[in-house]
Amino acid sequence: MNTKILMERETERNLSDALARGALLWAPLYSVGATAVSYMLTAENPAAATPVSELLMRSLLILAPACMLAETAGWVVFSKWKRLKHLGDRKAPLPKLVHFTPPLEAGKLREKRAA
């Protein structure tokens, strides 16, 4: 398979890719981590601790939109930076074009100057 196409696909993400990455990749990782930390902090008193499933659901409900929002913000910043970087090459002043006169008019001008 052409590696150039794969590299373009990896670098050119769109908004749906960013939302999916936030919801499906980062949210479960952060929620499992948050559940583990909160369970370890309350492990000394098991009677007062909330069940792991409830902690996991709460952290998923809180962290999934937060991760999606963070990935969207990252996508906006990255895509804008990429566009500005691409436009930076075109900020140089355009070269001035010489005045063009069609051949028939150029002949008439020569005749006028000669006369």
C-alpha positions, 0 to 999 in steps of 0.5 A: 500500500502507498505509504504517502496515502497513509501519512496523509490520512494520519496528518489530515484529521477532521473534526469527527476524527478528533471527537472519536479519538477523544471519546473512544481513546482518551475518555476510557483511559482517563476514567479507568485511571480516575476510578483506580485513584479514587478507589485507592484513596478510599480503600482504607474505609470500605464501608464508606467507599462507593462501588467501582462500577458507580465510580467508573460510570461517573468518571465516564460521564464527566470525562468523556465530554471533557476529552472530546472537547479537549481533542476538538480544541487541539484539532482546531489549533492544529488545523489553524496552525497548519493552514497559517504555516501553508499560507506563510509561503504566499505572504511574499509580495507578488512580482510585478508583471510587465505591461502587455500590449497585443502585437497589433497595437504594438505595430500601431505604436511603432508606426506612430513613433516613427511618424 
